[in-house]
């Protein structure tokens, strides 16, 4: 099985974020971008499928021109992906989901692909629009919010679940298709040290940037701001636990009016 | 122009070690310290990820890292737990004599199977009657035909109760003093090799330390490293390689102490304001930060010197000595910043002081390091 997994570098959860002075976006200065969350789960899923189905290959693909694009691709190689391809972003290319999907399509069409895996949304903007757009451009069926993906050689179909509001749905699909994965149902592996060293010397492929069309850049970010700092916490002064409980109950009753 | 920045490759190694340290080691550090438990499951994971035999070349099954890269990793591990780090990197110390003194055949024979699976090795130099005075070794190796017979006792041997391989330094000819020492590789299965009971230690309690007795242990000549009498040189060259990562280990402990103290100072109030707003605490934190920064840079410089093919005896002694003194001082000041809470076992900083203390003692006590520094220094004046 030839599996393509699409990756996006997102800010490290431990980095302190701040908006650009004009509020037009995130200030990337000093921010470290990593392979995280949904994408990490997608890579893990791709590797599990590869291990369960001899002769399979995993191809990592990412769109962007920052050093972080290269970093997440090398991280994917260190984890066990077989190839990695960057789609360069030329200056002025919009960052909207359709332009991103078109860029990924360029890379994917140049690769053998039975299955395309993505996180259901990026860990930073959480838009979740790329998987559907990409499937449409590739002319392939698309499933979202997928968990527990397996290949059934007997029926030659993928079997998987979808988390739905009221329970879990069970689905199956023939290949090829595009699948957007839910996070955190698998435990993403850690790359081994020798594999990290080897990944630094791996050759990365390059794919053509997307040709701009009238559809690209139709959605635009208006303003980016951090949520206001949280307030309202209040410490209760007390000498004994009983006194603390008594004061808390009084506040809940009389001030917050949580119960009568 | 010297470059102090880390390459993306260095960053990815450091990040990997940081992730392992914080997700696998740190959550168990307090419990292992309290109960003196040897967390083998963590060490097995470290081995599986290539964090254990850092200095062994890739073709022999290790990770093949430079000393600088080892330092980046060791600092991260020690930030989470000094004791676990000591046990994780003990293989580097124990296997270095094989890398330095072994023939290609010996390296293949010992290291390939050893590194392929989880195994621990112990470096057996120190003896009850003397640690730093290695020339006065009492463990004897008597030649009998194609074998040596080892008799004697080693002490304070890291991982000894759990090891499957021991690199042992023993006196073949006492009249030649340190030139009479030879190095041997002895498997755990050797008859007469008896590890002692686990020592109760002040710190590094997740690590295991015991004596090892050699009661007529027969070692084939083919398991001697280097020529007869070359043991002392192998031991000293080993320590030249492994001393610098001890500086990194101490730096990791010091950085943890500084981070705890700084964070606490931003939460704790006295006299109506955060203690971070008191100049007394600011001065403490500033001095701690200077010590940590200097320790790291000295360590990096020593590693860089060795990786460029120099012996680096002076640089590595300075790094180990300074960083370990810094770690003790910074941990002490972290406790002082916490006040009474810092003295309580419920808080993490008193462990750092106990762990830091060992870094002044092992792999060459700081008194010896200073002797070495002075000797190397004065050579430049005479």
HADDOCK unambig.tbl for C-alpha pairs under 7 A between the chains (distance, minus, plus):
assign (segid A and resid 192 and name CA) (segid B and resid 49 and name CA) 4.32 0.50 0.50
assign (segid A and resid 192 and name CA) (segid B and resid 50 and name CA) 5.78 0.50 0.50
assign (segid A and resid 193 and name CA) (segid B and resid 13 and name CA) 6.93 0.50 0.50
assign (segid A and resid 193 and name CA) (segid B and resid 49 and name CA) 5.97 0.50 0.50
assign (segid A and resid 193 and name CA) (segid B and resid 50 and name CA) 5.10 0.50 0.50
assign (segid A and resid 193 and name CA) (segid B and resid 51 and name CA) 6.76 0.50 0.50
assign (segid A and resid 193 and name CA) (segid B and resid 63 and name CA) 6.67 0.50 0.50
assign (segid A and resid 194 and name CA) (segid B and resid 50 and name CA) 6.56 0.50 0.50
assign (segid A and resid 194 and name CA) (segid B and resid 63 and name CA) 5.49 0.50 0.50
assign (segid A and resid 200 and name CA) (segid B and resid 9 and name CA) 6.42 0.50 0.50
